[in-house]
Amino acid sequence: MTRAAGWEADMARYTADELIALIEDLTAPRLTHYVEMRMVTPVISDHGESYREVDRARVQLLCTLTEDYGLQDDALHMVMSVLDEMHGLRGEVQALMAALAEEPDDTRERVTLRVRQRRGV
């Protein structure tokens, strides 16, 4: 088993009922609606559907946006799309920074200077 697969196996998994019990504003119809809208996707296995920790956090956010801010489906899609894009960009920046950290000092300094020039700093 790979390290990633082992890590995945150790992550918390929740059934729909457990998720509903954990999240105050979550109901079975609401969870079904979020799944149907593809805002959250359960993991399908021989043991049935389950939700990962990231799904729990995502559903909690969806419920908060729905209950506390009154967002409807179109607005939820827009907000979640922007958050997903930001998360992806964050990963790209982290990978770029890690790669840059492995470069020689003169390369890092040259790239830092160019970035500052482009930003006008």
Residue, then its C-alpha position, 0 to 999 in steps of 0.5 A: m500500500t502506498r503512503a497516500a493510500g494508507w493515509e486515506a485509509d486512516m482518515a475519518r469516514y462518516t455515514a450519512d446518518e453520522l454526518i446528519a448527527l454531527i451537523e446541526d442544520l443538516t437533514a437527510p433531504r438537504l444532504t441528498h440535495y447537496v449530493e444531487m447538486r454535486m456540491v459534495t460527493p460521497v465515496i462509494s465502496d463495498h460498504g456503501e456510501s461514506y463521507r470524508e472529513v473534507d466532505r464533513a467540513r464542506v457540508q458544514l460550510l454549505c449549511t452555514l451559507t444556507e442557514d446563516y446567510g440565506l444563500q440559494d442554490d445558484a449563490l452556493h454554487m458560485v461561492m463554492s466554485v470560487l472557494d474550490e478555485m482558490h484552494g487549487l490556486r493555493g496548492e499551485v502557489q505552495a508547489l511553486m514556492a517549494a520548487l523555488a526553495e530548492e533552487p540556488d540562492d541567486t535564482r531565488e533572489r532573481v525570481t523574487l525581484r521579478v515578482r516584486q517588479r511585476r507587482g509594483v512593490 
